[in-house]
Structure formats: structure tokens, C-alpha cells
Amino acid sequence: MSERILIVEDDTRLAEMLQEYLGEAGFRAKRAPTGAEALAMLAADSFDGLVLDLMLPDMDGLDVCRQLRSTADTPVLMLTARGDAVDRIVGLELGADDYLPKPFEPRELLARLRAILRRRGLPGRDAVLRFGRLEIDPGSHGVSLDGRLCSMTAYQFTLLLTLARHAGRVLSRDALMDLAKGEALESFDRSIDVHMSRIRAAIEDDPKQPRRIITVRGAGYLFARVQD
């Protein structure tokens, strides 16, 4: 059965275009022009995903996301015409899975929507991640190397887990903070570098010559699948 998507967008022309485009891609899409109507539809029916505009005529999309997250874990792709990074960070902290600035290409929206639906559908989300002698346990927020617990802060654990779940991919600092749902206090690029140094001190055999967390100059960080 095709997945059901609710498009919350007051721009009728854009909403109709997205409904048709997602329909052609195999989704069953419905539209809601206001936040109140969207919340009523979400309460009365089941949807697999939500495309949510940040600026709605009756209420802020952030409020819709906040109310939704109090009762459901429906994947949310947030649309925003605002350029302020604070809106993006707040949206992610409230539980949005991804964001897409306007204007956008429909193909990019489709790719991002499929990605968040795929991530939410992954089995064993709390399963222990094992990379040779290194183990990362999402359930207990524990990290061990050779069976020895590694000390790190909760935020450092979140950064490490995010990198490990995207092993083999280079993540920029901005992407890493977004995926880790970074707090505003952590929004300066260099703070990520400090955290990475401390994570390396905890999990690398030689932090000065790291093998697990690799810096890709000018691009970001990569978690290598070391199987030692």
C-alpha cells in the first residue's frame, strides 16, 4: 500500500503541484491549508509523513510540529522561506526530521521525503552499533572500546552516534549539527572541532593519528568503519 502524506501549505498552487507530483511518485497525498485543519486531520486519520510549511495563515508551523510531537512520531519535512538559521534549528529541536528552504526543486523534496521515511522505517534503531573493538549503544548512551567504557558528554555521544549512523559519508559541520539536532549553544563551528577532539581522545588508540573519525579538510568529518 502506498504511503500517505499530508501537505500543510496555504499556497494553493504550490500545494496542488506537490499533491500531483507526490501522487505521480506513488504516494497518496492530501492537503491542509491551515495549521488547525492539519491538526484536525492528523487527529482523525493516520499519515506516514508530513510536508509542513513554516509560515501558515493561522499559526506557526513550529506550533503545529510541537503539538504533533506531543502525540505522534510522524516524520516531518519542514518547508521554510525564512533564511534565519534559528528557525531551522528550532524546528529540528522540536522534532522536524529535515527542512527544505523555498524555492526548491520538486525532485529534491521527493528525495528528502523518501529519505526521512526510510530512516524512520529502519529496524533496530536502538540496536548496538559495532565497529571492531568499538561499540556504541543508543539505548544506554554508552560507548565502549575493548569492553572499557568511554567517558563523554551526552552531546558528544549524540555527535558520535550521528557520525556512526552515517558511516562512510562526509558530514559538514552544519549537516552534523542538524542531524544531531544541535542546541543553539553548540551552533558555532569551532565548538564541533573541540567536541571531536574529546571524542577522539575517548575512542581512538592515538588521537593525534585518528583512524575512526577522519577530518576531511574543507568538507567536514567522516566516520570510518574500522574493523580491528
N, C-alpha and C positions, 0 to 999 in steps of 0.2 A: 504494500500500500504506500502511495506517495506521501511525503511529509507535508504537514500543514503549517503554513507560515502566515502570521498576522503582520500586515504592513500598517504602521501607525504614522500617517503622513497627511497633513492638511492641504498640501498642494495636489489638487485633484489630478492634474495632468501627469505629474510625476508618479503618483500612486497607481494610476491606471496603467502607465507604462511598465512599472515594476511588476504589477499583478500579471500582466500579459507575458512579460519576459520570464518571470519565475514559472508561470504556467507552462510555457514552451520548454522550460528546463526540467519539467516533471514534477513540480511542486503544486500543491493546492493552496492558493493564496487568497486571503480575504483582506479587506481594507477597513480601517477605522480612522476617521478624520480628526478625532479629538482624543485626549488622554482618558477622559471619563468613559467614552464609548469603548475604548480599548480595554480598560479595566473591567468593564461590564462583560465584554466578550470573553476575556480571559477567565473570568469567574464562572461563566456559564458553559464554556467549552474548553477543549484541550487543544493546544497548539505545540508543535515541535520546535518552533523558533519564532523570534520577534525581530522585525526590522523597525527600529524606533527612532523617529525624528526628535532631535533635542528641543526644537522650538515649536511648540504646539499652541493653538489659539487659547485654550482654556487652562493649561497647566504646563509646567516644565517637564520635558522628557525625563529629567533626573528624578522627579517625583513619581512618575509612572514606574521607572525602574526600581525605585526604593520600595514602593508598595507591592510590586510584583515579587521582589526578592523576599518579602516577609512571608510569602505563602508558597512560592514555587521556584524551581531552579531552571526555568525555561531559558535556553540560550538567547542572548540579546546582542544584535548588531546595531550599534547606535550611529545615526546619521547626524552630522553637525555642519552648519555653515559658519560657525564661530571659529576663529583662529586661535583663541586662547587655550593654551595647554592645560590650564587649571580645569576647564570644563571636561577635557578628555580624561585627566587624572581622576577627578571626582566621579565621573561616570564609571570608570573602571573599578574604583574603590567601592561603588555602590553595587557592583555585580555585573556590569556590562562585560560581555566576553570579547568584544572588539569594537572599534569605531572606524568610521569612514567619512572623511571630510567631503563636503559638496564643493564644486560639482565632481561627479565621479563617473567612471565608465561602468555600465551595467555588468560587464564581464567581471570586473574586479569585485563588485558587490556579490555576484554569484559565487566567485571563488572564496571570498571571505566567509560567506554564509555557509557554504559547504564545509569549510574548514572548522568552524565552531561547532557545527552539528556533528562532524566526525570526531572532534575532540571529546565532546560530551558523551558520545556513544562508545568511547573506548572502554573495554572491560578492564577490571583490575586497576582502577585509577589509584587505589591505595596500596597496590602491591609493592613489595620491596624491590627497589632497583639495584641490580648487582653488576658491577664492573670490575671483574677480577677480585682484588682484595678489598675493594671499596663497596660498602653497602649504604644505601640511602632509604630510610623508612618513612614514607609520607604519613603513615598512621601515628607513629610515636614522635615524629620530628627528630629522629635520631640518625646520626651518621657514624659509621664505624669503619676503621681501617685495620685489617688483620684482627678483627674482633675487639679492638680497642675503641672506646667512644671518643669521638672528636668534639671538642668544645667549640661552639659558635652561637651567635645570637639568632633569634627567631628570623630576623630579616635576612641574615646571611644564609640560613638554611633555605629560605624561600628562593633566594637567588641561585643557590646551588641546585636545588630541585628543578627550577625552571630551566637552567642550562642542561641538566641531565636529561630532562624530558625532551629536549631538542638536540640531543647529542648528534654531533656531526655537522651541525648548522652554525654558521656565524651569526651571532646576535649583536646588533648595535646596542649602545648603552640605552638609548631611548626605547628600543624594542624590548630589551631586557626588563626595564622598569615597568613598561606597560604590561608585559606578560606576567610579571611578578606582582602586578597591582601595587606599584610602589607608592609609598607615602610621600606627602608633599615635602617632608623634612629630608627625604632622600633624593630630591629632584635635581641636585647638582651633579653633573657628570663625574667630577673627580671623586665624589663620595663612593661611587661604584668601584673605582680603582682601589680605594682604601679597603672596602669590603672584600674585594677579590684577593688582595694581598693577605688578608687574615684567613680567608677560606683556604688559600693555598698553603698557608702555614699549618693549617689543621689537617689537610688531606694529601699534600704532596710529600714524597720522600725527600726531595730537595726543592724547597720553594723558589730558589733562585734559578732553577732549571726545571720549570713545571712541565709535566707530561700529561696531566689531566685537563687543566684549564689553560688554554693557549690564547695569548693575545695576538689578534690579527691586526697589525698596525693599520690605523686609519679606518678600520671596519668595526671592530668590537671584540667579542670573546667567543671561543669555541670550546665545547666540552668534548674531549676525545674519548673514544670507547677503549680505554686501556684495559686489557685482559691479562694482567700479570698475576 
